[in-house]
Amino acid sequence: MLQSRSNSNTKQMNIYPTWSPDGEKIAFWRSEEGYDNSLWTTNSNGGEQKPLTNPISGESSESYYWSPDSKKIAFMELEYNTASIYHIWRINIDGTCKTRLTNGEGERLCGWSPDGKKILYEDFPIPKNIYLLYLRELIITSYGEIGVS
């Protein structure tokens, strides 16, 4: 069971858990009263819970996805000092190499390609376009407006 462990009097919640594709780990958001959310992992058979990110300024999103090889997680993070501009980030499961992948006017993560070489996302908060981000080259391809044929 993913229980919150705290030495303080703050209320903690572990929310939005997901299995890694290889079944070895579980990722989840930790929300603490009076603090912002952070992304954590733990082994699927229990053990130490480890933070991947520092507490995120502002609201976090439940949108995060494991890479198909279970070595990275892509997630959304609210841009500092904004009310609704989210960007997509990628981080290794040991907490290293946190990298911002997008720089538009707000994006929503949709998932990884099965081979782990691309990430699919859309404009956010108002979906207008669908994009495919080629991770190796960091090239973005737009698939045009949603709902337009």
Accessible surface in RSA format (square Angstrom, percent):
REM  Atomic radii and reference values for relative SASA: ProtOr
REM  Chains: A
REM  Algorithm: Lee & Richards
REM  Probe-radius: 1.40
REM  Slices: 20
REM RES _ NUM      All-atoms   Total-Side   Main-Chain    Non-polar    All polar
REM                ABS   REL    ABS   REL    ABS   REL    ABS   REL    ABS   REL
RES MET A   1   202.65 104.9 120.33  79.6  82.32 196.0 103.87  88.3  98.78 130.9
RES LEU A   2    48.94  27.3  27.97  20.0  20.97  52.7  27.99  19.7  20.95  56.4
RES GLN A   3    96.66  54.1  92.69  67.7   3.98   9.5  20.49  43.6  76.18  57.8
RES SER A   4    44.62  37.7  17.35  23.2  27.26  62.8  13.60  29.0  31.01  43.4
RES ARG A   5   143.67  60.3 127.52  65.0  16.14  38.4  64.56  88.2  79.11  47.9
RES SER A   6    51.56  43.6  13.15  17.5  38.41  88.5  16.20  34.5  35.36  49.5
RES ASN A   7   170.02 117.2 125.53 121.3  44.49 107.1  41.06  98.8 128.96 124.6
RES SER A   8    66.69  56.4  44.82  59.8  21.87  50.4  46.60  99.2  20.09  28.1
RES ASN A   9   156.90 108.2 125.87 121.6  31.03  74.7  39.36  94.7 117.54 113.6
RES THR A  10    39.86  28.4  27.93  28.3  11.93  28.4  29.80  40.0  10.07  15.2
RES LYS A  11   148.14  72.3 140.71  86.3   7.42  17.7  91.87  82.7  56.26  59.9
RES GLN A  12    32.60  18.2  10.03   7.3  22.56  53.7   1.47   3.1  31.12  23.6
RES MET A  13   112.03  58.0 108.05  71.5   3.98   9.5  72.46  61.6  39.56  52.4
RES ASN A  14    29.88  20.6   2.12   2.1  27.76  66.8   2.33   5.6  27.55  26.6
RES ILE A  15    47.30  26.9  44.39  33.1   2.91   7.0  47.30  34.1   0.00   0.0
RES TYR A  16   109.58  51.2  98.12  55.8  11.46  29.8  65.68  49.4  43.90  54.1
RES PRO A  17    78.18  57.0  60.49  55.1  17.69  64.3  60.62  50.0  17.56 109.2
RES THR A  18    55.66  39.6  48.87  49.5   6.79  16.2  55.25  74.2   0.41   0.6
RES TRP A  19   157.50  63.2 143.50  69.5  14.00  32.9 113.72  60.6  43.78  71.0
RES SER A  20     3.53   3.0   0.39   0.5   3.13   7.2   0.39   0.8   3.13   4.4
RES PRO A  21    78.79  57.4  34.81  31.7  43.98 159.9  47.82  39.5  30.97 192.5
RES ASP A  22    83.44  58.4  52.77  52.5  30.67  72.5  39.73  93.5  43.71  43.6
RES GLY A  23    31.15  38.4   0.00   N/A  31.15  38.4  22.31  61.2   8.84  19.8
RES GLU A  24   112.12  64.4 108.82  82.3   3.30   7.8  31.38  60.7  80.74  65.9
RES LYS A  25    49.37  24.1  49.37  30.3   0.00   0.0  25.27  22.7  24.10  25.7
RES ILE A  26    25.83  14.7  25.83  19.2   0.00   0.0  25.83  18.6   0.00   0.0
RES ALA A  27     0.00   0.0   0.00   0.0   0.00   0.0   0.00   0.0   0.00   0.0
RES PHE A  28     0.12   0.1   0.12   0.1   0.00   0.0   0.12   0.1   0.00   0.0
RES TRP A  29     1.20   0.5   1.20   0.6   0.00   0.0   1.20   0.6   0.00   0.0
RES ARG A  30     7.48   3.1   6.97   3.6   0.51   1.2   0.27   0.4   7.21   4.4
RES SER A  31    25.00  21.1  23.51  31.4   1.48   3.4   0.69   1.5  24.31  34.1
RES GLU A  32    41.58  23.9  38.43  29.1   3.15   7.5   2.88   5.6  38.70  31.6
RES GLU A  33   102.13  58.6  87.20  66.0  14.93  35.5  43.61  84.3  58.52  47.8
RES GLY A  34    79.29  97.8   0.00   N/A  79.29  97.8  41.76 114.6  37.53  84.1
RES TYR A  35   135.41  63.2 113.12  64.4  22.29  58.0  74.42  55.9  60.99  75.2
RES ASP A  36    58.74  41.1  50.44  50.2   8.30  19.6   4.22   9.9  54.52  54.4
RES ASN A  37    24.97  17.2  24.53  23.7   0.44   1.1   0.25   0.6  24.72  23.9
RES SER A  38     7.73   6.5   7.73  10.3   0.00   0.0   0.55   1.2   7.18  10.1
RES LEU A  39     0.00   0.0   0.00   0.0   0.00   0.0   0.00   0.0   0.00   0.0
RES TRP A  40    36.97  14.8  36.97  17.9   0.00   0.0  36.97  19.7   0.00   0.0
RES THR A  41     3.71   2.6   3.58   3.6   0.12   0.3   0.00   0.0   3.71   5.6
RES THR A  42     6.98   5.0   4.75   4.8   2.23   5.3   5.63   7.6   1.35   2.0
RES ASN A  43    64.25  44.3  62.44  60.3   1.81   4.4   6.20  14.9  58.05  56.1
RES SER A  44    40.19  34.0  17.12  22.9  23.07  53.1   2.03   4.3  38.17  53.5
RES ASN A  45   141.43  97.5  99.94  96.6  41.49  99.9  46.92 112.9  94.51  91.4
RES GLY A  46    36.06  44.5   0.00   N/A  36.06  44.5  32.50  89.2   3.56   8.0
RES GLY A  47    44.66  55.1   0.00   N/A  44.66  55.1  33.26  91.3  11.40  25.5
RES GLU A  48   118.98  68.3 103.60  78.4  15.39  36.6  40.26  77.9  78.73  64.3
RES GLN A  49    19.70  11.0   8.92   6.5  10.78  25.7   4.99  10.6  14.71  11.2
RES LYS A  50   110.74  54.0 110.64  67.9   0.11   0.3  55.25  49.7  55.49  59.1
RES PRO A  51    76.89  56.0  61.11  55.7  15.78  57.4  61.11  50.5  15.78  98.1
RES LEU A  52    12.27   6.8   1.70   1.2  10.57  26.6   2.89   2.0   9.39  25.3
RES THR A  53     6.44   4.6   0.00   0.0   6.44  15.3   5.30   7.1   1.13   1.7
RES ASN A  54   123.63  85.3 116.66 112.7   6.97  16.8  23.25  56.0 100.38  97.0
RES PRO A  55    82.93  60.4  66.49  60.6  16.44  59.8  66.49  54.9  16.44 102.2
RES ILE A  56     4.72   2.7   1.40   1.0   3.32   8.0   4.72   3.4   0.00   0.0
RES SER A  57    52.91  44.7  46.78  62.4   6.13  14.1  18.05  38.4  34.86  48.8
RES GLY A  58    37.95  46.8   0.00   N/A  37.95  46.8  28.91  79.3   9.03  20.2
RES GLU A  59   122.14  70.1 113.39  85.8   8.75  20.8  40.56  78.5  81.57  66.6
RES SER A  60    12.99  11.0   2.68   3.6  10.30  23.7   0.00   0.0  12.99  18.2
RES SER A  61    13.99  11.8  10.67  14.2   3.32   7.6   7.75  16.5   6.24   8.7
RES GLU A  62    95.27  54.7  85.45  64.6   9.82  23.4  19.86  38.4  75.41  61.6
RES SER A  63    20.64  17.4  15.26  20.4   5.37  12.4   5.37  11.4  15.26  21.4
RES TYR A  64    10.06   4.7   1.32   0.8   8.74  22.7   1.32   1.0   8.74  10.8
RES TYR A  65    82.66  38.6  79.74  45.4   2.92   7.6  54.36  40.9  28.30  34.9
RES TRP A  66    21.09   8.5   8.19   4.0  12.90  30.3   8.19   4.4  12.90  20.9
RES SER A  67     3.86   3.3   3.86   5.1   0.00   0.0   3.86   8.2   0.00   0.0
RES PRO A  68    51.36  37.4  30.38  27.7  20.98  76.3  35.26  29.1  16.10 100.1
RES ASP A  69    86.31  60.5  64.02  63.7  22.29  52.7  42.53 100.1  43.78  43.7
RES SER A  70     5.02   4.2   2.95   3.9   2.07   4.8   2.53   5.4   2.50   3.5
RES LYS A  71   132.37  64.6 129.93  79.7   2.44   5.8  73.42  66.1  58.95  62.8
RES LYS A  72    67.01  32.7  67.01  41.1   0.00   0.0  36.89  33.2  30.12  32.1
RES ILE A  73     0.00   0.0   0.00   0.0   0.00   0.0   0.00   0.0   0.00   0.0
RES ALA A  74     0.00   0.0   0.00   0.0   0.00   0.0   0.00   0.0   0.00   0.0
RES PHE A  75     0.00   0.0   0.00   0.0   0.00   0.0   0.00   0.0   0.00   0.0
RES MET A  76     3.24   1.7   3.24   2.1   0.00   0.0   3.24   2.8   0.00   0.0
RES GLU A  77    24.12  13.9  23.41  17.7   0.71   1.7   0.77   1.5  23.35  19.1
RES LEU A  78    15.34   8.5  10.98   7.9   4.36  11.0  10.98   7.7   4.36  11.7
RES GLU A  79    59.70  34.3  51.61  39.0   8.09  19.3  18.65  36.1  41.05  33.5
RES TYR A  80   154.42  72.1 141.01  80.2  13.42  34.9  98.52  74.0  55.90  68.9
RES ASN A  81   128.70  88.8  84.93  82.1  43.78 105.4  33.94  81.7  94.76  91.6
RES THR A  82    39.54  28.1  19.12  19.4  20.42  48.7  28.34  38.1  11.20  16.9
RES ALA A  83   101.09  92.9  65.10 100.5  35.99  81.9  72.55 102.2  28.54  75.6
RES SER A  84    50.81  42.9  49.39  65.9   1.41   3.3  25.68  54.7  25.13  35.2
RES ILE A  85    52.82  30.1  52.82  39.3   0.00   0.0  52.82  38.0   0.00   0.0
RES TYR A  86    19.50   9.1  19.50  11.1   0.00   0.0   9.77   7.3   9.73  12.0
RES HIS A  87     1.85   1.0   1.85   1.3   0.00   0.0   1.85   1.9   0.00   0.0
RES ILE A  88     0.14   0.1   0.14   0.1   0.00   0.0   0.14   0.1   0.00   0.0
RES TRP A  89    48.60  19.5  48.60  23.5   0.00   0.0  46.25  24.7   2.34   3.8
RES ARG A  90    44.48  18.7  44.48  22.7   0.00   0.0   1.01   1.4  43.47  26.3
RES ILE A  91     1.51   0.9   1.23   0.9   0.27   0.7   1.51   1.1   0.00   0.0
RES ASN A  92    31.67  21.8  31.58  30.5   0.09   0.2   8.20  19.7  23.47  22.7
RES ILE A  93    43.08  24.5  36.21  27.0   6.87  16.6  36.21  26.1   6.87  18.6
RES ASP A  94   108.17  75.8  71.68  71.3  36.49  86.3  46.75 110.0  61.42  61.3
RES GLY A  95    26.99  33.3   0.00   N/A  26.99  33.3   6.63  18.2  20.36  45.6
RES THR A  96    68.36  48.6  62.81  63.7   5.55  13.2  63.96  85.9   4.39   6.6
RES CYS A  97    89.31  67.6  65.10  72.6  24.20  56.9  27.72  70.2  61.59  66.4
RES LYS A  98    83.50  40.7  55.25  33.9  28.25  67.3  32.07  28.9  51.43  54.8
RES THR A  99    47.19  33.6  43.95  44.6   3.24   7.7  32.01  43.0  15.18  22.9
RES ARG A 100    88.32  37.1  66.03  33.7  22.29  53.1  25.78  35.2  62.54  37.9
RES LEU A 101    14.53   8.1   0.00   0.0  14.53  36.5   2.51   1.8  12.02  32.4
RES THR A 102     4.39   3.1   0.65   0.7   3.73   8.9   3.58   4.8   0.80   1.2
RES ASN A 103   123.48  85.2  98.58  95.3  24.90  60.0  30.36  73.1  93.12  90.0
RES GLY A 104    41.25  50.9   0.00   N/A  41.25  50.9  30.13  82.7  11.12  24.9
RES GLU A 105   161.12  92.5 143.92 108.9  17.20  41.0  58.65 113.4 102.48  83.7
RES GLY A 106     3.70   4.6   0.00   N/A   3.70   4.6   0.00   0.0   3.70   8.3
RES GLU A 107     5.98   3.4   5.98   4.5   0.00   0.0   3.37   6.5   2.61   2.1
RES ARG A 108    79.26  33.3  79.26  40.4   0.00   0.0  19.57  26.8  59.69  36.2
RES LEU A 109     0.00   0.0   0.00   0.0   0.00   0.0   0.00   0.0   0.00   0.0
RES CYS A 110    40.69  30.8  19.34  21.6  21.35  50.2  10.82  27.4  29.87  32.2
RES GLY A 111     9.92  12.2   0.00   N/A   9.92  12.2   9.92  27.2   0.00   0.0
RES TRP A 112    36.17  14.5   7.98   3.9  28.19  66.2   8.82   4.7  27.36  44.4
RES SER A 113    16.88  14.3   9.16  12.2   7.72  17.8  15.53  33.1   1.35   1.9
RES PRO A 114   131.01  95.5 107.19  97.7  23.81  86.6 116.59  96.3  14.42  89.6
RES ASP A 115    81.36  57.0  49.76  49.5  31.61  74.7  40.94  96.3  40.42  40.3
RES GLY A 116    20.46  25.2   0.00   N/A  20.46  25.2   6.93  19.0  13.53  30.3
RES LYS A 117   136.13  66.4 131.22  80.5   4.92  11.7  78.47  70.6  57.67  61.4
RES LYS A 118    44.78  21.8  44.76  27.5   0.02   0.0  18.80  16.9  25.98  27.7
RES ILE A 119     0.01   0.0   0.00   0.0   0.01   0.0   0.01   0.0   0.00   0.0
RES LEU A 120    72.02  40.1  71.78  51.4   0.25   0.6  71.78  50.4   0.25   0.7
RES TYR A 121     8.54   4.0   8.52   4.8   0.02   0.1   1.92   1.4   6.62   8.2
RES GLU A 122    20.93  12.0  20.93  15.8   0.00   0.0   0.58   1.1  20.34  16.6
RES ASP A 123    21.02  14.7  21.02  20.9   0.00   0.0   5.24  12.3  15.77  15.7
RES PHE A 124    54.78  27.4  50.63  31.4   4.15  10.8  51.29  31.1   3.50  10.0
RES PRO A 125    73.10  53.3  56.65  51.6  16.45  59.8  56.65  46.8  16.45 102.3
RES ILE A 126   124.52  70.9 121.70  90.7   2.82   6.8 122.42  88.2   2.10   5.7
RES PRO A 127    67.91  49.5  51.61  47.0  16.29  59.2  51.61  42.6  16.29 101.3
RES LYS A 128   117.17  57.2 112.42  69.0   4.74  11.3  59.68  53.7  57.48  61.2
RES ASN A 129    31.77  21.9  31.77  30.7   0.00   0.0   0.33   0.8  31.44  30.4
RES ILE A 130    60.67  34.5  60.67  45.2   0.00   0.0  60.67  43.7   0.00   0.0
RES TYR A 131    41.21  19.2  41.21  23.4   0.00   0.0  20.80  15.6  20.40  25.2
RES LEU A 132    24.12  13.4  24.12  17.3   0.00   0.0  24.12  16.9   0.00   0.0
RES LEU A 133     1.04   0.6   1.04   0.7   0.00   0.0   1.04   0.7   0.00   0.0
RES TYR A 134    74.61  34.8  74.61  42.5   0.00   0.0  46.37  34.8  28.24  34.8
RES LEU A 135    15.45   8.6   9.25   6.6   6.20  15.6   9.37   6.6   6.08  16.4
RES ARG A 136   222.29  93.3 184.74  94.2  37.56  89.4  68.30  93.3 154.00  93.3
RES GLU A 137   102.54  58.9  75.22  56.9  27.32  65.0  44.49  86.0  58.05  47.4
RES LEU A 138    94.64  52.7  73.37  52.5  21.27  53.5  73.37  51.5  21.27  57.2
RES ILE A 139    97.01  55.2  93.65  69.8   3.35   8.1  97.01  69.9   0.00   0.0
RES ILE A 140    80.90  46.0  53.77  40.1  27.13  65.4  53.77  38.7  27.13  73.6
RES THR A 141    50.67  36.0  46.64  47.3   4.03   9.6  38.02  51.1  12.65  19.1
RES SER A 142    63.11  53.3  37.73  50.4  25.38  58.5  31.18  66.4  31.94  44.7
RES TYR A 143   123.75  57.8  93.30  53.1  30.45  79.2  79.11  59.5  44.64  55.0
RES GLY A 144    32.39  39.9   0.00   N/A  32.39  39.9  30.01  82.4   2.38   5.3
RES GLU A 145   109.47  62.8  97.53  73.8  11.94  28.4  20.13  38.9  89.34  72.9
RES ILE A 146    73.11  41.6  51.62  38.5  21.49  51.8  54.66  39.4  18.45  50.1
RES GLY A 147    81.99 101.1   0.00   N/A  81.99 101.1  41.86 114.9  40.13  89.9
RES VAL A 148   103.15  67.9  75.41  68.3  27.74  66.8  78.86  68.5  24.30  65.9
RES SER A 149   156.83 132.5  85.80 114.5  71.03 163.6  83.17 177.1  73.66 103.2
END  Absolute sums over single chains surface
CHAIN  1 A     8890.7       6836.2       2054.6       4601.7       4289.0
END  Absolute sums over all chains
TOTAL          8890.7       6836.2       2054.6       4601.7       4289.0
